[in-house]
């Protein structure tokens, strides 16, 4: 998730606009897919060898591919490259924006500002759900660590399938009216909020 902004910019620069939501959903699904593997395998490892072994088993190997980013070259935005070729040779490169000007550009669009807020709130919910769902299933239903991990993985896997499917749906809806592309995640977020609230409330009443 730390490389999501750079990855999103890279994908947006090399794929046409009509496919961006689909491709971005595939890229963003890689994180939850890793969570599925971590929950299933980590749950089995924690039950067999204890929870202290799990962070090291997943964290140490993850450092190896992270080191590869030291040799990854920065990409060139195709649009920026086209503009530089079309510009006169005598023109000087644009000066970098200051911090205040950068924030001004980021929040100049009200749509972008609301997307920032919605994305942040969505990430909070997802992080909490992925982190605490296995423990919640174990406490609420008396499941073992491995069973809790397997059932939580199913929820995350369903989220992966839903993200890709709704990403493609957003592209399809945005073909005639681009504004509809944002309506798809907005409606999905509202429906998901209702389902999670109803599910957690029913378990609270049953307890």
Buried (B, 14 or more C-beta within 10 A) or exposed (E): EEEBEEBBEBBBBEEEEEEBBBBBBBBBBEBBBBBBEBBBBBBBBBBEEEEEEBEEBBEEEEEEEEEEEEEEEEEEBEEEEEEEEEEEEEEEEEEEEEEEEEEEEEEEEEEEEEBEEBEEEBEEEBEEBBEEBBEBBBEBEEBEBBBBBBBBBEBBBEBBEBBBEBBBBBBBBBEEEEEBBBEBBEEBBEEBEEEEEEEEEEEEEEE
